[in-house]
């Protein structure tokens, strides 16, 4: 009976690690997508809008 409880405890703890790993990977992918999209949008806006710097000498 003791081995059944130990096996159940180990299997539940491994499942928790797997769920954490999958959630961590999903968050990392989401953050990368948002960061890349923001950089691309910023590049497009910089390319479309004229420079606001004046050439004073």
C-alpha positions as a Markdown table, in Angstrom:
| # | Residue | x | y | z |
|---|---|---|---|---|
| 1 | Unk | 0.0 | 0.0 | 0.0 |
| 2 | Unk | 2.9 | 2.3 | 0.8 |
| 3 | Unk | 4.3 | 1.9 | -2.7 |
| 4 | Unk | 1.0 | 2.8 | -4.3 |
| 5 | Unk | 0.9 | 6.1 | -2.4 |
| 6 | Unk | 4.5 | 6.8 | -3.3 |
| 7 | Unk | 3.9 | 6.0 | -7.0 |
| 8 | Unk | 0.8 | 8.2 | -7.0 |
| 9 | Unk | 2.7 | 11.1 | -5.4 |
| 10 | Unk | 5.6 | 10.9 | -7.8 |
| 11 | Unk | 3.3 | 10.7 | -10.9 |
| 12 | Unk | 1.3 | 13.8 | -9.7 |
| 13 | Unk | 4.5 | 15.8 | -9.1 |
| 14 | Unk | 5.8 | 14.9 | -12.6 |
| 15 | Unk | 2.5 | 16.0 | -14.1 |
| 16 | Unk | 2.7 | 19.4 | -12.4 |
| 17 | Unk | 6.2 | 19.9 | -13.8 |
| 18 | Unk | 5.0 | 19.1 | -17.3 |
| 19 | Unk | 2.1 | 21.5 | -17.0 |
| 20 | Unk | 4.4 | 24.2 | -15.8 |
| 21 | Unk | 6.8 | 23.6 | -18.7 |
| 22 | Unk | 4.1 | 23.8 | -21.3 |
| 23 | Unk | 2.6 | 26.9 | -19.7 |
| 24 | Unk | 6.1 | 28.5 | -19.6 |
| 25 | Unk | 6.7 | 27.7 | -23.2 |
| 26 | Unk | 3.4 | 29.2 | -24.3 |
| 27 | Unk | 4.1 | 32.4 | -22.4 |
| 28 | Unk | 7.5 | 32.6 | -23.9 |
| 29 | Unk | 6.1 | 32.2 | -27.4 |
| 30 | Unk | 3.4 | 34.8 | -26.8 |
| 31 | Unk | 5.9 | 37.3 | -25.5 |
| 32 | Unk | 8.2 | 36.8 | -28.5 |
| 33 | Unk | 5.3 | 37.3 | -30.9 |
| 34 | Unk | 4.2 | 40.5 | -29.2 |
| 35 | Unk | 7.8 | 41.8 | -29.1 |
| 36 | Unk | 8.4 | 41.0 | -32.8 |
| 37 | Unk | 5.1 | 42.5 | -33.8 |
| 38 | Unk | 5.8 | 45.7 | -31.9 |
| 39 | Unk | 9.2 | 46.0 | -33.5 |
| 40 | Unk | 7.8 | 45.5 | -36.9 |
| 41 | Unk | 5.0 | 48.1 | -36.3 |
| 42 | Unk | 7.6 | 50.5 | -35.0 |
| 43 | Unk | 9.7 | 50.0 | -38.1 |
| 44 | Unk | 6.7 | 50.6 | -40.4 |
| 45 | Unk | 5.8 | 53.8 | -38.5 |
| 46 | Unk | 9.3 | 55.1 | -38.7 |
| 47 | Unk | 9.5 | 54.4 | -42.4 |
| 48 | Unk | 6.1 | 56.1 | -43.2 |
| 49 | Unk | 6.4 | 59.2 | -41.0 |
| 50 | Unk | 8.9 | 61.9 | -41.9 |
| 51 | Unk | 11.7 | 62.8 | -39.6 |
| 52 | Unk | 10.8 | 65.5 | -37.1 |
| 53 | Unk | 14.4 | 66.6 | -36.6 |
| 54 | Unk | 15.2 | 70.0 | -38.1 |
| 55 | Unk | 18.6 | 70.7 | -39.7 |
| 56 | Unk | 19.7 | 73.8 | -37.9 |
| 57 | Unk | 23.3 | 74.9 | -38.4 |
